[in-house]
C-alpha cells in the first residue's frame, strides 16, 4: 500500500512539474513562433505599402485591387525630374512703381521642373525581381498555412460638413491574426487579439494603412522595422570588401540608416516610396510623398550619412 502511494505521489509530482514547465515554456515558444510569422507577413505588407504609395503618386489615388496594382507595377514609370530655381522681373509691380518693366528692382521667383527621363516603378521598388506578383499571398507555406492579404481602398473625409471639407484617398491591407497564428495555442491567440501596446501588434489584424484616418503606417512596433527591408534592390547585394569604409557601411547595412531615415521622415509627415544606396558608401537617394500641407506633394532628396555613427 505504501509503495502504491509513493508511486501515485511521484506521478502527481511529475504531472505538476510538467504543467508548471508548460505554463512557462508554452508562452515563450508561442512568442518565438508568433514573432517569426509576423516578420514574414510584415515584409509583404511593406511591399504592398510601397506599391500603393507609388500608385498614389502617379495616378492620384490608392487601389483596392491586387490585380490592378500588379498591372500598374508592370507598366508604370517614375519621371526623373530635376528642379531648378529661377527668377524674372515682376513687370506688373515695376510698372506700378514707375520703374522699367524689365530692369526694375522687383522680381518674381519660380521653380522649374525638367523631366530628364523615366524609371520603371517596378525596378525602383523591387529591384528587378517579380516578388510583387506574390506580395498578396500569406508567406507561411513552410508552416503549412495559406491565405491572402485583404486589400481595400476608399476615402477619408476631413472636416465633414464644413466649407473646407476634403476627401483623401486611403487604403488598408490586413490579415487576421487567427490565420497567421494558426496551429498555436488558442488561448494565447485569443490574448494576442486583444493586445494594445506600443511593443505589440495591436488588434485582431496585422495591417498597414487605414480607412478611418489619413495614415499609411503599420500597426506593428518599431522592432519589426529593424529587420532588413525586403524592398531593397537585390542587385546591390555585392561581395563585401574588407576596406575600413566598406566595413563601416556593412556594419550599418539593413539595421540602421534606412529605417532611421524613414522613421524621421515619417515624423515629418513624409512617406518614403523609394530608398536607394548610392555606390558602396552611406549615401542615399530618396523619393517621398509629403503630406504636410494636406495634399500629396512628391519630392526627392540625396542624403550623405558617411560621417554619421550607425543608427544616428
C-alpha positions as CSV (number, residue, x, y, z in Angstrom):
1,X,0.0,0.0,0.0
2,X,2.8,2.3,0.9
3,X,4.6,1.6,-2.4
4,X,1.4,2.4,-4.4
5,X,1.0,5.6,-2.5
6,X,4.6,6.6,-3.3
7,X,4.1,5.8,-7.0
8,X,0.9,7.9,-7.1
9,X,2.8,10.8,-5.4
10,X,5.6,10.5,-7.9
11,X,3.2,10.5,-10.8
12,X,1.5,13.6,-9.3
13,X,4.8,15.4,-8.8
14,X,5.8,14.7,-12.5
15,X,2.5,15.8,-13.8
16,X,2.5,19.0,-11.8
17,X,6.1,19.6,-12.8
18,X,5.2,19.2,-16.4
19,X,2.2,21.6,-16.1
20,X,4.5,24.2,-14.5
21,X,7.1,23.7,-17.2
22,X,4.4,24.0,-19.9
23,X,3.0,27.2,-18.3
24,X,6.4,28.8,-18.5
25,X,7.8,27.5,-21.8
26,X,4.5,27.5,-23.7
27,X,4.2,31.3,-23.9
28,X,7.9,31.6,-24.7
29,X,7.6,29.2,-27.6
30,X,4.4,30.9,-28.7
31,X,6.1,34.3,-28.8
32,X,9.1,32.9,-30.8
33,X,6.8,31.4,-33.5
34,X,4.5,34.5,-33.4
35,X,7.3,37.0,-33.9
36,X,8.8,34.9,-36.8
37,X,5.5,34.7,-38.6
38,X,4.7,38.4,-38.0
39,X,8.1,39.3,-39.5
40,X,7.3,37.4,-42.7
41,X,3.8,38.9,-43.0
42,X,5.1,42.5,-42.3
43,X,7.6,42.2,-45.1
44,X,4.8,41.6,-47.6
45,X,2.7,44.4,-46.1
46,X,5.7,46.8,-46.6
47,X,5.8,45.7,-50.2
48,X,2.1,46.4,-50.5
49,X,2.5,49.9,-49.0
50,X,5.4,50.8,-51.2
51,X,3.4,49.7,-54.3
52,X,0.3,51.6,-53.1
53,X,2.3,54.8,-52.5
54,X,3.8,54.6,-56.0
55,X,0.3,54.1,-57.4
56,X,-1.0,57.1,-55.4
57,X,1.9,59.3,-56.6
58,X,1.3,58.5,-60.3
59,X,-2.5,58.0,-60.5
60,X,-3.6,60.3,-57.7
61,X,-5.3,57.6,-55.7
62,X,-4.8,54.2,-54.0
63,X,-6.3,51.0,-55.4
64,X,-8.2,48.2,-53.6
65,X,-7.3,45.6,-56.2
66,X,-4.2,43.5,-56.2
67,X,-4.8,42.7,-59.9
68,X,-4.8,46.4,-60.7
69,X,-1.8,47.0,-58.5
70,X,0.3,44.3,-60.2
71,X,-0.7,45.6,-63.7
72,X,0.3,49.1,-62.6
73,X,3.7,47.9,-61.5
74,X,4.2,46.0,-64.8
75,X,4.0,49.2,-66.8
76,X,4.2,52.4,-64.7
77,X,7.2,54.7,-64.7
78,X,8.5,57.4,-62.4
79,X,9.5,60.7,-64.1
80,X,13.1,61.7,-63.2
81,X,12.7,65.3,-62.5
82,X,15.4,68.0,-62.0
83,X,14.4,71.1,-60.0
84,X,15.8,74.5,-60.9
85,X,15.2,77.8,-59.1
86,X,14.9,80.8,-61.3
87,X,13.8,84.4,-61.1
88,X,12.4,87.1,-63.5
89,X,11.3,90.7,-63.5
90,X,7.9,91.4,-61.9
91,X,6.8,93.7,-64.8
92,X,3.4,94.5,-63.3
93,X,4.9,95.7,-60.0
94,X,7.8,97.5,-61.6
95,X,5.3,99.5,-63.8
96,X,3.1,100.2,-60.8
97,X,6.0,101.9,-59.1
98,X,7.2,103.8,-62.2
99,X,10.2,101.5,-62.8
100,X,11.4,100.0,-66.0
101,X,9.3,96.9,-66.6
102,X,12.3,94.7,-67.5
103,X,15.1,96.1,-65.3
104,X,13.2,97.4,-62.3
105,X,14.0,96.1,-58.8
106,X,11.1,93.8,-58.2
107,X,11.5,90.2,-59.2
108,X,9.5,87.0,-59.0
109,X,11.0,83.7,-58.1
110,X,9.9,80.4,-59.6
111,X,10.8,76.7,-59.7
112,X,11.3,74.9,-63.0
113,X,11.0,71.2,-63.2
114,X,12.8,69.5,-66.1
115,X,12.0,65.9,-66.9
116,X,15.2,64.1,-67.6
117,X,13.8,60.6,-68.3
118,X,11.8,57.8,-66.8
119,X,12.5,54.9,-64.4
120,X,10.4,51.8,-64.0
121,X,8.4,51.8,-60.8
122,X,8.8,48.1,-60.5
123,X,12.6,48.2,-60.7
124,X,12.8,51.2,-58.4
125,X,10.8,49.5,-55.6
126,X,11.5,45.8,-56.2
127,X,15.0,45.9,-57.8
128,X,14.1,43.9,-60.9
129,X,12.5,41.0,-59.0
130,X,9.0,39.8,-59.5
131,X,8.1,39.2,-55.8
132,X,5.4,41.9,-56.2
133,X,3.3,39.3,-58.0
134,X,3.1,37.3,-54.8
135,X,3.0,40.0,-52.2
136,X,-0.7,39.4,-51.6
137,X,0.0,35.8,-50.5
138,X,0.5,34.8,-46.9
139,X,4.2,33.8,-46.8
140,X,3.8,30.9,-44.4
141,X,3.9,27.9,-46.7
142,X,6.6,26.3,-44.6
143,X,4.3,26.4,-41.6
144,X,1.5,24.8,-43.8
145,X,-0.6,27.9,-43.7
146,X,-2.1,29.5,-46.8
147,X,-4.2,32.7,-47.2
148,X,-4.5,36.1,-48.9
149,X,-4.0,39.6,-47.6
150,X,-7.1,41.7,-47.8
151,X,-6.8,44.9,-49.7
152,X,-9.4,47.7,-49.7
153,X,-9.4,51.3,-50.8
154,X,-11.7,54.2,-50.1
155,X,-11.7,57.8,-48.9
156,X,-11.2,59.5,-45.5
157,X,-13.3,62.7,-45.2
158,X,-11.7,65.5,-43.2
159,X,-13.8,68.5,-41.8
160,X,-17.0,66.8,-43.0
161,X,-19.9,69.3,-43.4
162,X,-17.6,72.3,-43.4
163,X,-16.5,74.6,-46.1
164,X,-13.0,73.1,-46.0
165,X,-14.3,69.6,-46.3
166,X,-11.8,67.4,-48.1
167,X,-11.6,63.8,-49.2
168,X,-8.4,61.9,-49.1
169,X,-7.7,58.6,-50.8
170,X,-6.9,55.8,-48.4
171,X,-6.1,52.1,-48.4
172,X,-5.8,49.3,-45.9
173,X,-4.1,45.9,-46.3
174,X,-4.6,43.4,-43.5
175,X,-4.8,39.7,-42.5
176,X,-6.3,38.2,-39.4
177,X,-4.0,37.1,-36.5
178,X,-6.0,33.9,-36.2
179,X,-4.9,32.9,-39.7
180,X,-1.3,34.0,-39.2
181,X,-1.1,32.1,-35.8
182,X,-3.0,29.0,-37.0
183,X,-1.9,25.9,-35.1
184,X,-0.6,27.6,-32.0
185,X,-2.2,27.7,-28.5
186,X,-5.8,29.0,-28.9
187,X,-5.9,30.7,-25.5
188,X,-2.7,32.6,-26.3
189,X,-4.1,33.5,-29.8
190,X,-7.2,35.0,-28.1
191,X,-4.9,37.0,-25.8
192,X,-2.9,38.2,-28.8
193,X,-6.0,39.5,-30.5
194,X,-6.6,41.8,-27.5
195,X,-3.1,43.4,-27.5
196,X,-3.0,47.1,-27.1
197,X,0.7,48.0,-26.5
198,X,3.5,50.1,-28.1
199,X,5.5,46.9,-28.0
200,X,3.0,44.7,-29.7
201,X,0.9,44.3,-32.9
202,X,-2.3,45.9,-31.8
203,X,-5.8,44.5,-32.5
204,X,-7.0,41.4,-34.3
205,X,-5.2,42.0,-37.5
206,X,-1.7,42.6,-38.8
207,X,-2.3,45.6,-41.1
208,X,-0.9,48.6,-42.9
209,X,-2.9,51.8,-43.8
210,X,-6.3,52.9,-42.6
211,X,-9.8,53.7,-43.8
212,X,-10.5,55.7,-40.7
213,X,-7.7,58.3,-40.8
214,X,-5.1,59.5,-43.2
215,X,-2.4,57.0,-42.3
216,X,-0.1,54.7,-44.3
217,X,1.8,53.3,-41.3
218,X,1.6,49.7,-40.0
219,X,0.2,48.6,-36.6
220,X,3.4,46.8,-35.6
221,X,6.1,48.1,-33.2
222,X,9.4,49.5,-34.4
223,X,11.3,46.3,-33.7
224,X,9.9,44.9,-36.9
225,X,11.3,47.8,-38.8
226,X,14.8,46.9,-37.7
227,X,14.5,43.8,-39.9
228,X,16.2,44.4,-43.3
229,X,13.5,45.6,-45.6
230,X,12.9,43.3,-48.5
231,X,12.2,46.2,-50.8
232,X,15.9,46.7,-51.2
233,X,17.4,46.0,-54.6
234,X,18.8,42.5,-54.5
235,X,21.3,43.7,-57.2
236,X,23.0,45.7,-54.5
237,X,24.0,42.6,-52.6
238,X,27.6,42.6,-53.8
239,X,30.6,40.8,-52.4
240,X,31.8,42.7,-49.3
241,X,35.4,44.1,-49.2
242,X,37.5,44.4,-46.1
243,X,38.3,48.1,-46.5
244,X,37.5,50.3,-43.5
245,X,34.9,52.3,-45.4
246,X,33.2,49.2,-46.8
247,X,33.2,47.6,-43.3
248,X,31.6,50.8,-41.9
249,X,28.9,50.6,-44.5
250,X,28.3,46.9,-44.0
251,X,28.0,47.3,-40.2
252,X,25.1,49.6,-40.7
253,X,23.5,47.9,-43.7
254,X,19.9,47.0,-43.1
255,X,19.8,47.7,-39.4
256,X,20.4,51.5,-39.2
257,X,20.3,54.1,-41.9
258,X,17.2,53.1,-43.9
259,X,14.8,52.6,-41.1
260,X,16.1,55.5,-39.1
261,X,15.7,57.8,-42.1
262,X,12.3,56.5,-42.8
263,X,11.3,56.9,-39.2
264,X,12.5,60.5,-39.1
265,X,10.8,61.4,-42.4
266,X,7.6,59.7,-41.1
267,X,7.7,62.1,-38.2
268,X,7.7,65.0,-40.7
269,X,4.6,63.5,-42.5
270,X,6.6,62.1,-45.4
271,X,6.2,58.6,-46.8
272,X,9.3,57.1,-48.5
273,X,8.4,55.3,-51.7
274,X,12.0,54.7,-53.0
275,X,15.2,54.3,-51.0
276,X,18.4,53.6,-52.9
277,X,22.0,53.4,-51.8
278,X,24.5,55.3,-54.0
279,X,27.6,53.3,-54.6
280,X,29.1,51.4,-51.6
281,X,29.1,54.4,-49.2
282,X,26.4,55.6,-46.9
283,X,24.8,57.9,-49.4
284,X,21.2,57.5,-50.3
285,X,18.7,58.7,-52.9
286,X,15.2,59.0,-51.6
287,X,11.8,59.6,-53.3
288,X,9.0,60.5,-51.0
289,X,5.4,61.9,-50.7
290,X,4.9,64.8,-48.3
291,X,1.5,65.2,-46.6
292,X,2.5,68.3,-44.5
293,X,0.2,70.6,-46.4
294,X,-2.7,68.2,-46.5
295,X,-2.1,67.4,-50.2
296,X,0.3,64.8,-51.6
297,X,3.5,66.5,-52.8
298,X,6.2,64.5,-54.4
299,X,9.8,65.1,-53.6
300,X,13.3,63.7,-53.7
301,X,16.5,64.0,-51.6
302,X,20.1,62.8,-51.5
303,X,21.4,62.2,-48.0
304,X,25.0,61.7,-47.0
305,X,25.5,59.7,-43.8
306,X,29.2,58.9,-44.4
307,X,30.3,60.8,-41.3
308,X,27.3,59.7,-39.1
309,X,27.5,56.9,-36.5
310,X,25.4,53.9,-37.2
311,X,21.7,54.2,-36.1
312,X,22.0,58.0,-35.8
